Amino acid sequence: MKILFCCIVFFSCTLFDLNSQDSTPFNSTLPSFMGYQKSQLRSSDAINRLTDTLEKQFAAKGLTWPSKFVYLRSFKYDGQLELWVKNERKESYKLFKTYKICALAGTMGPKRMEGDYQVPEGYYYINEFNPKSSYHLSLGLNYPNTSDQILSDSLTPGSDIYIHGSCVTVGCIPLTDPLIEEVYTISAFAKEMGQDFTPVHIFPIRFNVPNSVDYLEKITKNDDALKEFSKTLEDGFIFFEKHKQLPVIMIKEDGSYIVNEALPKKVIVKNIESEPVKQKLIQHRVRKITALANIVYQWPTYPGGGEAFMKYLDKLGKELGILLPASNKKLYAQVEFIIDYDGVPVNFKILKGLNGEFNDAVITKLETTMQNWSPAILHDKPVAKKLIQTIYIYTSQ
């Protein structure tokens, strides 16, 4: 029986290939991970010299030192690497610092073969701490991952991708020596505290920066494959921006990524028995309304009245804003719905919106968050009444 999806879940080490340089079988005579790092000249110097400084920087930002969980995300076109931290699994990640990438090789798009000088794009993790790097200190990435192994050159996909010091690159992410010392030290403490695999997500651009989005749109205009690949990375970016938690990434049989909460509406997948099945479409709250009142004595009333309804719509607009494409900062959506005779809001319909998937998300959000109303009254009886409402959807960034 063939399992067709590989989940990339950064809290479960059993989901990963453990054949990295850090997966040494237990031996009581070997030093601990941190013990080894402190036995090496460069890493020891960085850890001893920076620990006190980093602890103070963490405290200044209201963060606990050292952090048990570290997350790195890099943006190729924007030339930045972010370092996020937290100390509990259910806690939201908080940004510690944004580092400038010193140099960039290749262009936008994933790495697909040895010698293409491309920085990979996708969902990775740190599988090696190298205190003896030719580039001062370095953190190795698990390239090629499962997706790359399927989509890249089968014989020479390339390897040895690192975040490192110095300021030269042929496909890695160089930060300069002082900056890699910080990232290395923070990541080393997290590993010592139990984070075996530090997630590293490499994006082509910041999907919420208009100029970057415009650039990506230009280079993917005539490249449908690259456009679709970039969309799966945008899905991961949006999920983290919304939740400040890591998404679960699945890899399909063809090597493409699927991000949780971002499944396309009509994607064809296979179950574990290799039988083709269709993903079920979301079933919305629809009722057969036999009579709608045109003129009523009393209009439907939202719990708490008009002011409470406006506060609800404002909160809704902010929450939906994260779903807007990076090129859209705001949108006025017009929604039609019916308050049935029992006060339940049903039959939501987007009169003015963005696109099918976005409109569907708006309806789902309305159905799951809008409270029941006091229904309209006509001749002393509750009746169904149609309403049309404009919702201001915007991003606070």
BELLIN-V702858 format. One record per pair of residues at least 6 apart in sequence whose C-alpha atoms are under 6 Angstrom apart, sorted by sequence separation. I is the first residue (numbers start at 1). GAP is how many residues later the second one is. If there is no record, write none. Layout:
i=I gap=GAP
i=I gap=GAP
//
This chain:
i=37 gap=6
i=38 gap=6
i=74 gap=6
i=131 gap=6
i=207 gap=6
i=240 gap=6
i=251 gap=6
i=270 gap=6
i=339 gap=6
i=376 gap=6
i=377 gap=6
i=74 gap=7
i=86 gap=7
i=111 gap=7
i=130 gap=7
i=167 gap=7
i=205 gap=7
i=220 gap=7
i=250 gap=7
i=270 gap=7
i=338 gap=7
i=375 gap=7
i=376 gap=7
i=73 gap=8
i=85 gap=8
i=130 gap=8
i=250 gap=8
i=338 gap=8
i=73 gap=9
i=84 gap=9
i=85 gap=9
i=111 gap=9
i=165 gap=9
i=167 gap=9
i=249 gap=9
i=337 gap=9
i=55 gap=10
i=72 gap=10
i=84 gap=10
i=110 gap=10
i=129 gap=10
i=162 gap=10
i=163 gap=10
i=164 gap=10
i=165 gap=10
i=166 gap=10
i=249 gap=10
i=268 gap=10
i=337 gap=10
i=72 gap=11
i=84 gap=11
i=106 gap=11
i=110 gap=11
i=128 gap=11
i=161 gap=11
i=163 gap=11
i=165 gap=11
i=166 gap=11
i=337 gap=11
i=71 gap=12
i=84 gap=12
i=105 gap=12
i=106 gap=12
i=128 gap=12
i=165 gap=12
i=248 gap=12
i=336 gap=12
i=71 gap=13
i=83 gap=13
i=127 gap=13
i=336 gap=13
i=70 gap=14
i=83 gap=14
i=126 gap=14
i=127 gap=14
i=335 gap=14
i=70 gap=15
i=82 gap=15
i=126 gap=15
i=127 gap=15
i=165 gap=15
i=335 gap=15
i=69 gap=16
i=82 gap=16
i=125 gap=16
i=164 gap=16
i=335 gap=16
i=69 gap=17
i=81 gap=17
i=125 gap=17
i=334 gap=17
i=69 gap=18
i=81 gap=18
i=334 gap=18
i=67 gap=19
i=68 gap=19
i=80 gap=19
i=333 gap=19
i=67 gap=20
i=80 gap=20
i=141 gap=20
i=333 gap=20
i=80 gap=21
i=140 gap=21
i=141 gap=21
i=79 gap=22
i=140 gap=22
i=139 gap=23
i=139 gap=24
i=138 gap=25
i=138 gap=26
i=137 gap=27
i=137 gap=28
i=344 gap=28
i=136 gap=29
i=343 gap=29
i=135 gap=30
i=343 gap=30
i=135 gap=31
i=343 gap=31
i=343 gap=32
i=341 gap=34
i=113 gap=39
i=112 gap=40
i=113 gap=40
i=341 gap=41
i=114 gap=42
i=341 gap=42
i=113 gap=43
i=114 gap=43
i=341 gap=43
i=113 gap=44
i=114 gap=44
i=340 gap=44
i=112 gap=45
i=113 gap=45
i=339 gap=45
i=339 gap=46
i=338 gap=47
i=338 gap=48
i=337 gap=49
i=338 gap=49
i=337 gap=50
i=336 gap=51
i=119 gap=52
i=336 gap=52
i=117 gap=53
i=118 gap=53
i=119 gap=53
i=335 gap=53
i=117 gap=54
i=335 gap=54
i=334 gap=55
i=334 gap=56
i=333 gap=57
i=333 gap=58
i=332 gap=59
i=286 gap=60
i=332 gap=60
i=285 gap=61
i=286 gap=61
i=331 gap=62
i=330 gap=63
i=330 gap=64
i=102 gap=65
i=105 gap=65
i=329 gap=65
i=105 gap=66
i=329 gap=66
i=126 gap=71
i=302 gap=71
i=102 gap=72
i=125 gap=72
i=126 gap=72
i=301 gap=72
i=321 gap=72
i=101 gap=73
i=102 gap=73
i=125 gap=73
i=301 gap=73
i=321 gap=73
i=101 gap=74
i=125 gap=74
i=300 gap=74
i=321 gap=74
i=124 gap=75
i=125 gap=75
i=300 gap=75
i=317 gap=75
i=124 gap=76
i=300 gap=76
i=317 gap=76
i=318 gap=76
i=124 gap=77
i=299 gap=77
i=123 gap=78
i=298 gap=78
i=122 gap=79
i=298 gap=79
i=122 gap=80
i=297 gap=80
i=121 gap=81
i=297 gap=81
i=121 gap=82
i=296 gap=82
i=43 gap=88
i=292 gap=92
i=293 gap=92
i=292 gap=93
i=108 gap=96
i=151 gap=104
i=150 gap=105
i=20 gap=107
i=21 gap=107
i=147 gap=108
i=210 gap=117
i=208 gap=118
i=207 gap=119
i=69 gap=121
i=68 gap=122
i=67 gap=123
i=68 gap=125
i=73 gap=127
i=77 gap=127
i=71 gap=128
i=72 gap=128
i=73 gap=128
i=74 gap=128
i=75 gap=128
i=76 gap=128
i=77 gap=128
i=73 gap=129
i=74 gap=129
i=75 gap=129
i=76 gap=129
i=75 gap=130
i=46 gap=135
i=47 gap=138
i=93 gap=151
i=92 gap=152
i=92 gap=153
i=9 gap=239
i=8 gap=241
i=7 gap=242
i=7 gap=243
i=6 gap=244
i=5 gap=245
i=6 gap=245
i=5 gap=246
i=5 gap=247
i=4 gap=249
i=3 gap=269
//
